[in-house]
């Protein structure tokens, strides 16, 4: 877990922290990850309720997890696309973009699942069979994003340089698949006035139309009790995409 700490609360400034602070409880699990600089950083592993509460007590609101498991941190279990509105694009346009990306993935027989970011956009995730490196996953995501953006130029863009992005479109952000990058995880509460939550949604819900503020800290527990965990396929062994066939 990469810690995003808000020492002065949700309305205050935040900072990212990778190394698990000391002193810390003996029961906090650690994952040692070597970076290109040669530094080995002790990341905290949050896999149970006490560890989660410890993390929250450090002032972490939204949670940002690594994309791979600790035994091989360079081979992720999924890839994703962060659909982010460029100034001038509404959330309705983000939903339209998510459905377009879903159809493009489905045409390649690639399974995909959506969640709101809890902030401004939608995340589309693809569970993959473990094997390709993070760089290979990033390369595939980049090629797909650039290709799909060319298919719907009034709607999508894959231009990463902020100053060159066409206004009013939705960015198909592939770059968060790069090594060491993270996104707000599933079920993360976001530091927003309504305490919105990054929530898994069914595709038919997106087709009917949803809003970011539909999913808040005060109503999402009842939703999970009613619908169950829509994110189970991201952890399941079956039904994963064999990305190696496209490399």
LINKAGI-V442377 format. One record per pair of residues at least 12 apart in sequence whose C-alpha atoms are under 10 Angstrom apart, sorted by sequence separation. I is the first residue (numbers start at 1). J is the second residue. If there is no record, write none. Layout:
BEGIN
((I	J) (I	J))
END
This chain:
BEGIN
((3	15) (4	16) (5	17) (19	31) (30	42) (31	43) (32	44) (67	79) (83	95) (85	97) (102	114) (112	124) (113	125) (114	126) (145	157) (146	158) (154	166) (156	168) (157	169) (158	170) (159	171) (160	172) (185	197) (186	198) (187	199) (3	16) (4	17) (19	32) (29	42) (30	43) (31	44) (67	80) (84	97) (112	125) (113	126) (145	158) (146	159) (153	166) (154	167) (155	168) (156	169) (157	170) (158	171) (159	172) (160	173) (184	197) (185	198) (186	199) (187	200) (199	212) (2	16) (3	17) (4	18) (19	33) (29	43) (30	44) (31	45) (83	97) (111	125) (112	126) (113	127) (144	158) (145	159) (154	168) (155	169) (156	170) (157	171) (158	172) (159	173) (160	174) (184	198) (185	199) (186	200) (198	212) (201	215) (2	17) (3	18) (28	43) (29	44) (30	45) (83	98) (98	113) (99	114) (111	126) (112	127) (143	158) (154	169) (155	170) (156	171) (157	172) (158	173) (160	175) (197	212) (199	214) (200	215) (1	17) (2	18) (3	19) (28	44) (29	45) (30	46) (82	98) (98	114) (110	126) (111	127) (112	128) (142	158) (153	169) (154	170) (155	171) (156	172) (157	173) (158	174) (196	212) (197	213) (199	215) (1	18) (2	19) (3	20) (28	45) (29	46) (46	63) (81	98) (98	115) (110	127) (111	128) (152	169) (153	170) (158	175) (196	213) (197	214) (198	215) (199	216) (1	19) (2	20) (28	46) (29	47) (83	101) (110	128) (194	212) (195	213) (196	214) (197	215) (198	216) (1	20) (28	47) (46	65) (194	213) (196	215) (197	216) (198	217) (28	48) (45	65) (81	101) (149	169) (193	213) (194	214) (195	215) (196	216) (197	217) (19	40) (20	41) (21	42) (44	65) (45	66) (95	116) (105	126) (149	170) (192	213) (194	215) (195	216) (196	217) (197	218) (199	220) (19	41) (20	42) (21	43) (28	50) (29	51) (102	124) (149	171) (194	216) (195	217) (196	218) (197	219) (198	220) (18	41) (19	42) (20	43) (21	44) (27	50) (28	51) (43	66) (98	121) (101	124) (102	125) (149	172) (194	217) (195	218) (196	219) (197	220) (18	42) (19	43) (20	44) (27	51) (28	52) (45	69) (98	122) (148	172) (192	216) (194	218) (196	220) (199	223) (200	224) (18	43) (19	44) (20	45) (45	70) (97	122) (98	123) (99	124) (199	224) (17	43) (18	44) (25	51) (28	54) (94	120) (95	121) (98	124) (145	171) (146	172) (189	215) (190	216) (28	55) (43	70) (94	121) (95	122) (145	172) (146	173) (189	216) (190	217) (93	121) (94	122) (144	172) (145	173) (146	174) (187	215) (189	217) (202	230) (1	30) (25	54) (91	120) (92	121) (94	123) (145	174) (187	216) (188	217) (200	229) (201	230) (1	31) (24	54) (90	120) (91	121) (142	172) (144	174) (145	175) (187	217) (200	230) (201	231) (90	121) (91	122) (141	172) (142	173) (143	174) (199	230) (200	231) (80	112) (141	173) (142	174) (199	231) (79	112) (80	113) (81	114) (83	116) (84	117) (141	174) (142	175) (187	220) (78	112) (80	114) (82	116) (83	117) (140	174) (141	175) (187	221) (20	55) (82	117) (84	119) (85	120) (139	174) (141	176) (142	177) (84	120) (85	121) (138	174) (139	175) (141	177) (142	178) (21	58) (33	70) (83	120) (84	121) (85	122) (137	174) (138	175) (140	177) (141	178) (31	69) (32	70) (33	71) (83	121) (84	122) (138	176) (139	177) (31	70) (32	71) (33	72) (34	73) (82	121) (83	122) (84	123) (105	144) (138	177) (139	178) (3	43) (30	70) (31	71) (33	73) (82	122) (83	123) (104	144) (137	177) (138	178) (2	43) (3	44) (32	73) (33	74) (81	122) (82	123) (83	124) (136	177) (137	178) (138	179) (1	43) (2	44) (31	73) (81	123) (82	124) (135	177) (136	178) (137	179) (1	44) (2	45) (80	123) (81	124) (82	125) (101	144) (104	147) (105	148) (134	177) (135	178) (1	45) (16	60) (80	124) (81	125) (101	145) (104	148) (134	178) (135	179) (187	231) (1	46) (14	59) (15	60) (79	124) (80	125) (81	126) (134	179) (186	231) (14	60) (79	125) (80	126) (133	179) (134	180) (14	61) (78	125) (79	126) (80	127) (101	148) (104	151) (16	64) (78	126) (79	127) (100	148) (101	149) (124	172) (10	59) (77	126) (78	127) (79	128) (100	149) (121	170) (123	172) (5	55) (6	56) (7	57) (9	59) (10	60) (77	127) (78	128) (121	171) (123	173) (4	55) (5	56) (7	58) (8	59) (9	60) (10	61) (76	127) (77	128) (78	129) (100	151) (101	152) (3	55) (4	56) (5	57) (6	58) (7	59) (9	61) (10	62) (76	128) (77	129) (78	130) (97	149) (100	152) (3	56) (5	58) (6	59) (7	60) (76	129) (77	130) (1	55) (4	58) (5	59) (6	60) (75	129) (76	130) (77	131) (3	58) (4	59) (5	60) (6	61) (75	130) (76	131) (77	132) (79	134) (97	152) (100	155) (101	156) (3	59) (4	60) (5	61) (6	62) (62	118) (74	130) (75	131) (76	132) (78	134) (100	156) (3	60) (4	61) (5	62) (74	131) (75	132) (76	133) (77	134) (80	137) (2	60) (3	61) (4	62) (5	63) (72	130) (74	132) (75	133) (76	134) (79	137) (80	138) (97	155) (98	156) (3	62) (4	63) (72	131) (74	133) (75	134) (76	135) (78	137) (79	138) (96	155) (97	156) (3	63) (4	64) (73	133) (74	134) (75	135) (77	137) (81	141) (96	156) (123	183) (2	63) (3	64) (69	130) (72	133) (73	134) (74	135) (75	136) (76	137) (79	140) (80	141) (81	142) (94	155) (123	184) (1	63) (2	64) (3	65) (68	130) (75	137) (79	141) (93	155) (94	156) (123	185) (1	64) (2	65) (81	144) (93	156) (123	186) (1	65) (2	66) (81	145) (1	66) (68	133) (119	184) (1	67) (68	134) (89	155) (117	183) (118	184) (67	134) (117	184) (117	185) (118	186) (117	186) (118	187) (86	156) (115	185) (116	186) (117	187) (118	188) (119	189) (85	156) (86	157) (101	172) (115	186) (116	187) (117	188) (118	189) (119	190) (84	156) (85	157) (97	169) (98	170) (115	187) (117	189) (118	190) (119	191) (83	156) (84	157) (97	170) (117	190) (118	191) (119	192) (83	157) (96	170) (97	171) (98	172) (118	192) (83	158) (93	168) (94	169) (95	170) (97	172) (123	198) (86	162) (93	169) (94	170) (118	194) (119	195) (122	198) (123	199) (124	200) (93	170) (94	171) (118	195) (119	196) (121	198) (122	199) (123	200) (87	165) (88	166) (89	167) (90	168) (94	172) (118	196) (119	197) (122	200) (86	165) (87	166) (88	167) (89	168) (90	169) (91	170) (117	196) (118	197) (119	198) (122	201) (86	166) (87	167) (88	168) (89	169) (90	170) (116	196) (117	197) (118	198) (86	167) (87	168) (88	169) (89	170) (116	197) (117	198) (118	199) (85	167) (86	168) (87	169) (88	170) (89	171) (115	197) (116	198) (117	199) (85	168) (86	169) (87	170) (115	198) (116	199) (117	200) (85	169) (86	170) (115	199) (116	200) (84	169) (85	170) (86	171) (114	199) (115	200) (116	201) (84	170) (85	171) (114	200) (115	201) (83	170) (84	171) (85	172) (113	200) (114	201) (115	202) (82	170) (83	171) (84	172) (113	201) (114	202) (115	203) (82	171) (83	172) (84	173) (113	202) (114	203) (81	171) (82	172) (83	173) (113	203) (116	206) (121	211) (122	212) (81	172) (82	173) (83	174) (112	203) (115	206) (120	211) (121	212) (80	172) (81	173) (82	174) (114	206) (120	212) (80	173) (81	174) (82	175) (118	211) (119	212) (120	213) (80	174) (81	175) (82	176) (116	210) (118	212) (119	213) (79	174) (80	175) (81	176) (82	177) (116	211) (117	212) (118	213) (80	176) (81	177) (116	212) (118	214) (79	176) (80	177) (116	213) (118	215) (79	177) (116	214) (118	216) (78	177) (79	178) (116	215) (76	177) (82	183) (102	203) (76	179) (80	183) (140	243) (75	179) (99	203) (140	244) (74	179) (98	203) (99	204) (73	179) (74	180) (125	231) (127	233) (128	234) (137	243) (140	246) (73	180) (99	206) (126	233) (127	234) (128	235) (130	237) (136	243) (137	244) (140	247) (95	203) (98	206) (99	207) (126	234) (127	235) (129	237) (136	244) (139	247) (98	207) (125	234) (127	236) (128	237) (129	238) (67	177) (96	206) (127	237) (128	238) (129	239) (130	240) (132	242) (137	247) (67	178) (68	179) (95	206) (96	207) (127	238) (128	239) (129	240) (130	241) (131	242) (132	243) (133	244) (136	247) (67	179) (68	180) (95	207) (127	239) (128	240) (129	241) (130	242) (131	243) (132	244) (66	179) (67	180) (95	208) (96	209) (127	240) (128	241) (129	242) (130	243) (131	244) (66	180) (67	181) (92	206) (95	209) (126	240) (127	241) (128	242) (129	243) (130	244) (65	180) (66	181) (67	182) (95	210) (115	230) (126	241) (127	242) (128	243) (129	244) (132	247) (65	181) (66	182) (67	183) (95	211) (114	230) (115	231) (127	243) (128	244) (64	181) (65	182) (66	183) (92	209) (113	230) (114	231) (126	243) (64	182) (65	183) (91	209) (92	210) (113	231) (63	182) (64	183) (65	184) (66	185) (91	210) (92	211) (63	183) (64	184) (65	185) (91	211) (113	233) (62	183) (63	184) (64	185) (65	186) (91	212) (112	233) (113	234) (62	184) (63	185) (64	186) (111	233) (112	234) (61	184) (62	185) (63	186) (62	186) (63	187) (64	188) (62	187) (63	188) (62	188) (63	189) (61	188) (62	189) (63	190) (61	189) (62	190) (111	239) (112	240) (60	189) (61	190) (62	191) (110	239) (111	240) (112	241) (61	191) (110	240) (111	241) (60	191) (110	241) (109	241) (110	242) (110	243) (61	195) (62	197) (62	198) (35	179) (35	180) (33	180) (78	234) (77	234) (78	235) (77	235) (78	240) (77	240) (78	241) (77	241) (79	243) (78	243) (2	180) (2	181) (12	191) (2	182) (4	184) (10	190) (11	191) (1	182) (2	183) (10	191) (11	192) (2	184) (9	191) (10	192) (11	193) (10	193) (1	185) (6	191) (10	195))
END
